[in-house]
């Protein structure tokens, strides 16, 4: 590999990762924005636990998250949900708090998208994790701008 071309290749990769992170962030921001006005219905937590996993393999790894599954009925149709809120993955402490807040068997309010009732959240609106993807995208773009000066 020619090390003279390293900054260009690195900038290209950082731009691609930045665009991907930005796209995911915009999805979360849009979902959080919309969920603020979604109607609510009663639901039940079916499964709730803190779980360790690997982003690459999906099996047990070094990242913590929660696994929450809930069910709710609208107009005689049973729906299943898994999203607690719109945003990035939490820390271990936040995952534990979410599972403690929504234990298995608990009755909960489920906020659903009226045009697609299978799309739902337990916590509507924005929170600090909603901005995680945006911060990651800004980090990629900042690194790209810093490397650009060495091209």
C-alpha positions in Angstrom: 0.0 0.0 0.0 1.2 3.5 -0.9 1.3 5.5 2.4 0.9 8.7 0.4 -2.7 7.7 -0.4 -3.5 6.7 3.2 -5.2 10.1 4.1 -7.4 10.0 1.0 -8.5 6.4 1.7 -9.0 7.1 5.4 -11.1 10.2 4.5 -13.2 8.2 2.2 -13.9 5.6 4.8 -14.6 8.2 7.5 -17.0 9.9 5.2 -18.8 6.6 4.4 -19.1 5.7 8.1 -20.1 9.3 8.9 -22.9 9.1 6.3 -24.1 5.8 7.7 -24.1 7.1 11.3 -25.9 10.3 10.1 -28.6 8.2 8.3 -29.2 6.1 11.4 -29.2 9.3 13.6 -31.8 10.9 11.3 -34.0 7.8 11.6 -33.8 8.0 15.4 -34.4 11.7 15.5 -37.4 11.5 13.1 -38.9 8.6 15.1 -38.4 10.4 18.4 -40.0 13.5 16.9 -43.0 11.7 15.6 -43.5 9.5 18.7 -44.2 12.6 20.8 -47.7 12.8 19.4 -48.5 9.1 19.1 -51.6 7.7 20.8 -51.1 5.2 23.7 -52.7 1.9 24.5 -52.3 -0.6 27.2 -49.7 -3.4 26.8 -47.8 -6.0 28.7 -44.1 -6.7 29.0 -43.6 -10.3 27.9 -39.8 -10.5 28.3 -37.3 -8.2 29.9 -33.6 -8.7 30.7 -30.2 -7.1 30.5 -28.1 -8.9 28.0 -24.5 -8.8 26.9 -23.9 -9.1 23.2 -21.4 -8.6 20.4 -22.3 -6.1 17.6 -20.4 -8.3 15.0 -21.8 -11.7 15.8 -25.0 -10.9 17.8 -24.0 -13.5 20.4 -22.6 -12.8 23.9 -19.9 -10.2 23.8 -18.7 -7.0 25.5 -21.6 -4.6 24.9 -24.7 -4.4 27.2 -28.2 -3.8 26.2 -31.7 -4.8 27.2 -34.0 -7.2 25.5 -37.6 -6.1 26.0 -40.5 -7.6 24.2 -44.0 -6.4 24.8 -47.5 -7.0 23.3 -50.5 -4.9 22.8 -53.8 -5.2 21.0 -55.4 -2.7 18.7 -58.7 -3.3 17.0 -58.5 -7.0 17.8 -55.0 -7.4 16.3 -52.2 -8.4 18.6 -48.9 -6.5 18.0 -45.4 -7.2 19.3 -42.9 -4.5 20.1 -39.3 -4.4 21.2 -38.2 -0.7 21.1 -38.0 1.1 24.5 -37.1 4.4 22.9 -35.5 5.9 19.8 -31.8 6.2 20.3 -28.4 4.6 20.5 -27.4 1.7 22.7 -27.2 2.4 26.4 -24.6 1.9 29.1 -24.9 -1.1 31.5 -26.5 1.2 34.1 -29.1 2.5 31.7 -29.9 -1.1 30.5 -30.5 -2.1 34.1 -32.7 0.9 34.8 -34.8 0.2 31.7 -35.3 -3.5 32.7 -36.2 -2.4 36.3 -38.7 0.1 34.9 -40.3 -2.4 32.6 -40.1 -5.9 34.3 -41.7 -9.0 32.7 -45.4 -9.2 33.4 -45.8 -5.4 34.0 -48.7 -3.5 32.4 -47.3 -0.6 30.4 -48.4 2.2 28.2 -47.4 1.5 24.6 -47.1 4.5 22.2 -47.8 3.4 18.6 -47.6 5.0 15.1 -51.3 5.3 14.0 -50.4 4.6 10.3 -48.4 1.5 11.2 -49.7 0.2 14.5 -46.9 -2.4 14.7 -44.3 0.5 15.2 -44.2 1.4 18.8 -42.1 2.6 21.8 -42.5 2.6 25.5 -40.8 6.0 26.0 -41.8 8.5 23.4 -39.9 11.6 22.4 -36.3 12.6 22.8 -33.7 11.6 25.4 -29.9 11.9 25.6 -29.4 8.6 23.7 -31.5 9.9 20.8 -28.5 12.0 19.9 -25.8 9.3 20.1 -25.8 8.6 16.3 -25.5 12.3 15.5 -22.5 12.7 17.9 -20.9 9.6 16.2 -21.5 11.1 12.8 -19.9 14.4 13.9 -16.9 12.5 15.3 -16.4 10.7 11.9 -16.7 14.0 10.0 -14.3 15.8 12.4 -11.7 13.1 12.0 -12.2 13.2 8.2 -11.7 17.0 8.3 -8.5 16.7 10.4 -7.1 14.0 8.1 -8.0 16.0 5.0 -5.2 18.5 5.7 -2.6 15.7 5.2 -3.8 14.6 1.8 
